Structures are given as C-alpha cells and as structure tokens.
C-alpha cells in the first residue's frame, strides 16, 4: 500500500504556504498568493490535480488566519466545516500565527508538524 499523501496549508493575508508529504518525504513545497488575490478555484483545482497525479485521495490540514480566508480558499462548506470530495478531505485547525511559524525553516516547520499529525 502506498503511503498517504498529506497536504498542510497555512493561509494568511500575505501568502498561502503549502507543504505536501508522502509518508516521511516532502514532495511539494510552495508559497502562493493570499486567498484574497487568488482565483476562487485555485486551491480546489490544485488539490484535485495532486490527487490525480498521485492517483490517491489527499488528506488536507488547513489553518487560516481568519474565516474570510477559509471561505476564499473554497475548502470549507457554508457552515465553515472542512470540505470532503472524491479527491481530498479537509481537516481544520485552530488559527495559529506568530514567531514559531516563521522559524529557520522558512515558515514551513509548523506545516511539517501538521503533516506528521501533530497539532498546535
């Protein structure tokens, strides 16, 4: 059986950081535009493309600075709950921020922890 692919997403008003891991190995790291500037289907289509490329559903861990950003990413439903599709299932985390997210790992240390299953 193939290792699960986990995608951790941290969205702020400045940028959207994304880290995808397959088992213990990083397979994608990206800094994208803030959801306030990106097209509303950017993240759903990106996640669907990753799932199709790896030919397996994704586990998505999402943390946003505010509910408005969460809505802009199109990864939550009208009640603010994580969206589940054929391609991915979204788990929401409490909003986090601060110095620990912007350490020596270029802001990806928290995302690595989320991919391993650790929570803030």
One Martini backbone bead per residue (centre of mass of N, CA, C, O) as a GRO file, in nm:
protein
  120
    1UNK     BB    1   0.097   0.036   0.021
    2UNK     BB    2   0.064   0.358  -0.005
    3UNK     BB    3   0.147   0.643   0.109
    4UNK     BB    4   0.019   0.902   0.241
    5UNK     BB    5  -0.116   1.218   0.151
    6UNK     BB    6  -0.015   1.532   0.288
    7UNK     BB    7  -0.171   1.859   0.319
    8UNK     BB    8  -0.043   2.168   0.419
    9UNK     BB    9  -0.224   2.474   0.511
   10UNK     BB   10  -0.128   2.830   0.522
   11UNK     BB   11  -0.334   3.117   0.567
   12UNK     BB   12  -0.284   3.453   0.479
   13UNK     BB   13  -0.272   3.790   0.383
   14UNK     BB   14   0.015   3.736   0.232
   15UNK     BB   15  -0.010   3.404   0.220
   16UNK     BB   16   0.031   3.063   0.086
   17UNK     BB   17   0.115   2.768   0.244
   18UNK     BB   18   0.259   2.457   0.107
   19UNK     BB   19   0.264   2.104   0.216
   20UNK     BB   20   0.378   1.793   0.081
   21UNK     BB   21   0.340   1.449   0.184
   22UNK     BB   22   0.497   1.113   0.159
   23UNK     BB   23   0.509   1.035   0.433
   24UNK     BB   24   0.836   1.147   0.515
   25UNK     BB   25   0.822   1.292   0.232
   26UNK     BB   26   0.879   1.554   0.037
   27UNK     BB   27   0.691   1.678  -0.268
   28UNK     BB   28   0.586   1.979  -0.173
   29UNK     BB   29   0.663   2.338  -0.205
   30UNK     BB   30   0.470   2.646  -0.137
   31UNK     BB   31   0.416   2.990  -0.250
   32UNK     BB   32   0.125   3.172  -0.245
   33UNK     BB   33  -0.125   3.348  -0.279
   34UNK     BB   34  -0.355   3.502  -0.143
   35UNK     BB   35  -0.693   3.450  -0.129
   36UNK     BB   36  -0.756   3.756  -0.201
   37UNK     BB   37  -0.596   3.716  -0.504
   38UNK     BB   38  -0.710   3.454  -0.580
   39UNK     BB   39  -0.869   3.228  -0.728
   40UNK     BB   40  -1.130   3.033  -0.612
   41UNK     BB   41  -1.007   2.754  -0.772
   42UNK     BB   42  -0.712   2.701  -0.704
   43UNK     BB   43  -0.710   2.489  -0.468
   44UNK     BB   44  -0.902   2.268  -0.570
   45UNK     BB   45  -0.740   2.214  -0.836
   46UNK     BB   46  -0.470   2.146  -0.709
   47UNK     BB   47  -0.568   1.905  -0.538
   48UNK     BB   48  -0.682   1.738  -0.770
   49UNK     BB   49  -0.415   1.715  -0.927
   50UNK     BB   50  -0.257   1.566  -0.708
   51UNK     BB   51  -0.445   1.322  -0.685
   52UNK     BB   52  -0.418   1.235  -0.982
   53UNK     BB   53  -0.106   1.209  -0.992
   54UNK     BB   54  -0.110   0.991  -0.737
   55UNK     BB   55  -0.374   0.816  -0.729
   56UNK     BB   56  -0.492   0.968  -0.457
   57UNK     BB   57  -0.611   1.073  -0.182
   58UNK     BB   58  -0.625   1.353   0.031
   59UNK     BB   59  -0.485   1.503   0.316
   60UNK     BB   60  -0.609   1.800   0.474
   61UNK     BB   61  -0.444   2.075   0.641
   62UNK     BB   62  -0.606   2.366   0.788
   63UNK     BB   63  -0.485   2.711   0.825
   64UNK     BB   64  -0.629   3.023   0.928
   65UNK     BB   65  -0.656   3.360   1.009
   66UNK     BB   66  -0.953   3.351   0.878
   67UNK     BB   67  -1.270   3.294   0.762
   68UNK     BB   68  -1.239   3.448   0.496
   69UNK     BB   69  -1.005   3.274   0.387
   70UNK     BB   70  -1.148   3.004   0.390
   71UNK     BB   71  -1.361   3.085   0.181
   72UNK     BB   72  -1.154   3.165  -0.049
   73UNK     BB   73  -1.046   2.859  -0.085
   74UNK     BB   74  -1.287   2.642  -0.101
   75UNK     BB   75  -1.256   2.425   0.177
   76UNK     BB   76  -1.543   2.508   0.272
   77UNK     BB   77  -1.842   2.532   0.386
   78UNK     BB   78  -2.118   2.715   0.493
   79UNK     BB   79  -2.038   2.617   0.806
   80UNK     BB   80  -1.707   2.581   0.821
   81UNK     BB   81  -1.643   2.306   0.710
   82UNK     BB   82  -1.475   2.061   0.591
   83UNK     BB   83  -1.413   1.943   0.286
   84UNK     BB   84  -1.547   1.665   0.087
   85UNK     BB   85  -1.404   1.457  -0.159
   86UNK     BB   86  -1.274   1.241  -0.384
   87UNK     BB   87  -0.973   1.391  -0.348
   88UNK     BB   88  -1.049   1.527  -0.057
   89UNK     BB   89  -0.979   1.601   0.299
   90UNK     BB   90  -1.073   1.842   0.544
   91UNK     BB   91  -0.883   1.979   0.815
   92UNK     BB   92  -0.929   2.185   1.086
   93UNK     BB   93  -0.758   2.447   1.241
   94UNK     BB   94  -0.651   2.650   1.449
   95UNK     BB   95  -0.552   2.952   1.462
   96UNK     BB   96  -0.224   3.055   1.362
   97UNK     BB   97   0.077   3.229   1.485
   98UNK     BB   98   0.392   3.364   1.456
   99UNK     BB   99   0.717   3.280   1.524
  100UNK     BB  100   0.694   2.960   1.486
  101UNK     BB  101   0.620   2.994   1.168
  102UNK     BB  102   0.911   3.179   1.131
  103UNK     BB  103   1.156   3.011   1.103
  104UNK     BB  104   1.436   2.853   0.966
  105UNK     BB  105   1.212   2.699   0.763
  106UNK     BB  106   1.052   2.926   0.607
  107UNK     BB  107   0.758   2.850   0.749
  108UNK     BB  108   0.743   2.502   0.752
  109UNK     BB  109   0.743   2.365   1.035
  110UNK     BB  110   0.441   2.349   1.104
  111UNK     BB  111   0.361   2.182   0.853
  112UNK     BB  112   0.529   1.934   0.923
  113UNK     BB  113   0.377   1.869   1.186
  114UNK     BB  114   0.096   1.832   1.058
  115UNK     BB  115   0.179   1.592   0.873
  116UNK     BB  116   0.256   1.412   1.137
  117UNK     BB  117  -0.007   1.498   1.344
  118UNK     BB  118   0.045   1.751   1.472
  119UNK     BB  119  -0.080   1.994   1.705
  120UNK     BB  120  -0.130   2.320   1.838
   0.00000   0.00000   0.00000
